[in-house]
Amino acid sequence: MAAAEGIGKRVLDEGWLAARSTEVHFTGAELTTSHPPTSDQPPWMEAVVPGTVLATLVKNKLVPDPFYGLENQAILDIGNSGREYYTFWFYTTFECKLSTNQHVDLNFRAINYSGEVYLNGHKVLLPKGMFRRHSIDITNILNSNGKNLLAVLIYPPDHPGKIPPEGGQGGDHEIGKDVAAQYVEGWDWMAPIRDRNTGIWDEVSLSIAGPVKIIDPHLVSTFFDNYTRAYLHTTVELVNKSRWVAECSVKIQVGTELEGDIFLVEHLQTQHLSIPAGSNVLYTLPELFFYKPNLWWPNGMGKQSLYNVQITVDANYHGESDSWSQHFGFRKIESHIDTDTGGRLFKVNGEPIFIRGGNWILSDGLLRLSKKRYKTDIKFHADMNFNMMRCWGGGIAERPEFYHYCDIYGLLVWQEFWITGDVDGRGVPVSNPNGPLDHDLFLLCARDTVKLLRNHPSLALWVGGNEQVPPEDINTALKNDLQLHPYFESSVNCKHSVEEIFPISKDPSQYLDGTRIYVQGSMWDGFANGKGDFTDGPYEIQYPENFFKDDFYKYGFNPEVGSVGMPVAATIRATMPQEGWQIPLFNTLPNGYIEEVPNPIWQYHTYIPYSKPGLVHDQILLYGTPKDLDDFCLKAQLVNYIQYRALLEGWTSRMWSKYTGVLIWKTQNPWTGLRGQFYDHLHEQTAGFYGCRCAAEPIHVQLNLSTYWIEVVNTTSNDLSDMAIEVSVWDLEGACQYYQVFDKFAAPSKRTTPTFEMKYPKSESPEPVYFLLLKLYKMSDYEILSRNFYWLHLPGGNYKLLEPYKQRQIPLKITSLTFIRGSRYEVRMHIENTSKKPDSRILRHGNRNLDMSLCPEREREANKSLFGKMLKHFSHEDNGAGVVEISGSETGVAFFLQLSVHASGEDKKDTRILPVHYSDNYFSVVPGEVMTVILNFDVPEGVTPQVMINGWNYQSGLTVG
């Protein structure tokens, strides 16, 4: 006899089958009583749950991979097949044995778009809406023997629409009549999703509780006396499912995980209450007081301190009835329109934060969502030093797992509701000017989404829609529902006492949210021109220096500015047949500009060119005409790096004087697209990833490409003093042509400080192509706070001299340490350019007061000593230390090095192990310099990894670890 279930949640994510409804000849009642299907019984197949119909068909190889080449065109579109073709049954079994007074709910966190649930012959409807939770009390229809048969019939969206031959933003816009994701009819960065994401696309679970159940607690923190005093406010909904009055004890416990399994309880409070039979009550607990709590900060501003909040309810004569837990961060987010710039300014815990982030669609176009993928995606954004992600309105309301990792890695989130101007108000003819057909359904989904996500510290603001305001009645309702509690309307409240604030208003946890602003659209109220005019963008290649100029962008906060995103050649080969390996044709137009003509597969995958005829000359051709795919993709990575570093450096150059923030369109692709991305769908980063990582570091030294002034960016809360900048210019022969140190200067907190104008290349006989290395030091111990490497050409020139530079053989010495913990690898690589050192007399040229302790030799020895100390901390068996020397007889910069990890001995086309987190990549090392790069990755069972290095001077690929 099976033991009774413990209280809590059980996820049902295994053992699901699926079949097309038109091929199943039994009713739901029959499937869950007399005719249960089996996996070896056609048409039933193994299902992807959570997932979609198309994900299931792809898994079972019944349709081609829609992300490969032109295969998506071979899949029947729902606009042509009709909705029945993608109406599917999903089936599974589970065991659940309840004890006396236990209750169980069957939960669907999201389906698309409506459905019918059959459990042991009983039928329950799942109403329409992609962004709402469904909870069904199944206590009275469980089989007494503990084995239960569950079948779910899922219907596609009511208005899946058709795809016009010319494609377009959101197809024919019919999907906008439903409360569903709108990208599924295709966009200028995405092919249509043939089933429109029909399926059980989010978590299915059982929740077992006693007579009293906990629903949607709301946690809110308030601060007083300059953040030294804090209060945790909590309101919880309690449901008494029994037929008698429940005498309850509600306990809240707040603690922190110190190390391993050690847990420190900081607060424990118990309250008693009575709940009438069969009723729901909202109960607000007395606030908990914290003195100087550890605060949650965005990425780059401090630690992401999280507390664990656990709420339990004990019912009379039953014991523990239900339990709920959530990580919670103490923080306060404020936002207002800045009077100096007109842009929206955000503050966290009273500190202004300069926003540098990106637009996010979703992790996978077939909604194959997973914690593992979310963790990688969010950490990638943190690795780029971003501090905000915008969840675009044509995508989804992101899942709690997404927010969990944003909490951990410090990414603020701008969450939009499901309105886009392209689908809800524009188009030919004008599409859906009144938004979805069912406004009440939209609001129900919106309110439920707020309850689902509101406890996450990373959630920063709600926005009504993308480039459009919701219909007036929806917009008014959202404004009312999401109105701020008086405490959160102004920062002055932080100086008052709790006794002064809350007697005049209800507890903030009693609001639907009450802690975050609601902005009606992505180009209103401090974003773009603030009036809803189309003043975001541009979305194509730019001259790098233009980002620094006054006339590039007029407004204080740009929510969308986009550019190129070509992946590496290995990704093209892995995602396209050989005819897709052809590089674009370069056609010269009468005006002298180049028009790139991509092959049909690239065109289908929404390739964006590296030229803008009439505005920007082709940036790849600056390096010479590419010979083949490898050459094209390598040169594209050079452009990617320059383009995105210049974009962020240009915005940061005007921090607070002109701009309050920028969000790049976009950071990634939910399929194998060829534009606007910093890593591809396989999780391989482009060089633009590292251009952003460099430009957005909290303390940063940069070259203003318009004025040629050296600037120091300090976005931290601390003033910097006693700093030094080392500037060195290197020619293609490996000689240091220019050297200068600017020392003993200060960089105030949250400021961009111009320091001095770089005289090179205004000197006599400058090199047509040269390398510039900037280093920002602390003078006290010579710690490098920022390192920034540029390759530059003279005005009106190009980089074609770099082509023969590929043949230059630069020697390297690479020492590696490998740490293995199960399947997790960490590799630390110590990379030294051992070519001839520059003459110290050259270094002294032009700088009479040079402190030679800042020279590369001193830095190299310091790095070497540090690496030696690391070696001593680990036994030989643990670290797998190794040394590889790459021979070379010439002096010069080891240019544009790229590390990658591969499966050793694998006999397949693509041996890459992905994803890999690198501390840096696509980096260059000057003569005598040393760099340390750290790699972290997981290795599949039975695979031996090897680290390889490629570069401008090392194109054959060498194994180095």
ABEGO torsion letter per residue (X at the ends): XBBBBBBEBBBBABGBBBBBAAABABBAAAAABABBBBAABOABBBBBOBEBAAAAAAAAGABBBAABEAAAAABBBAAAAEAAAABBBBBBBBBBBBBBGBBBBBBBABBOABBBBBBGGBBBBBBBEABBBBBBBAAAABBAAGBBBBBBBBBBBABAEBBBAAEEBGEAGAAAABBBBAAAAEBAABBBBAAGGBEBABBBBBBBBBABBBBGBBBBBBBBGGGABBBBBBBBBBBBABABBBBBBBBBBBBBBABEABBBBABBBBBBBBBBBGBBBBBBBBBBBBBGBBBBBBBGAEBBBBBBBBBBBBBBGAEBABBBBBBBBBBBBBBBBBAAAGBBBBBBGGBBBBBBBBBBABABAAGBBBAAAAAAAAAAAAAAGBABBBBBAABBBBBAAAAAAAAAAGBBBBBBBBBBAAABGBEOBBBGAAEBABAAAAAAAAAAAAAAAAABAABABBBABBGBBBBAAAAAAAAAAABBBAAAABAAAAABBAAAAAAABBBAAABABGABBBBABAABGGBEAGAGBBABOBABBBBAAAAABAAABABABBABBBBBABBBAAAAAAABBAAAABBBBBBBBAAGBBBBBBBAAAAAAGBBBABBBGABBBAAAAAEBBABAAAAAAAAAAAAAAAAAAAAAAAAAABGAABAEBBBOBABBABBBABGBABBAAGBBBAAAAAAAAAABABBBBBBAAAGBBBBBBABABBBBGBBBBBBBBBAAGBBABBBBBBGBBBBBGBBBBABBBAOAABBGBBABBBBBBBBBBAAAGBBABBBBBBBBBBGBBAAAAAAAAABBBBBBBBBBBBBBEABBBBBBBBBBABBBBBAAAAABGBAABBAAABAAAAAAAAAAAAAAAAAABBAAAAGBBBBBBBBABBEBBBGBBBBBBBBGBBBABABBOBBBBABBGBBBBBGBBBBBBBBBBBBBGBBBBBBBBBAABAAEBBAX
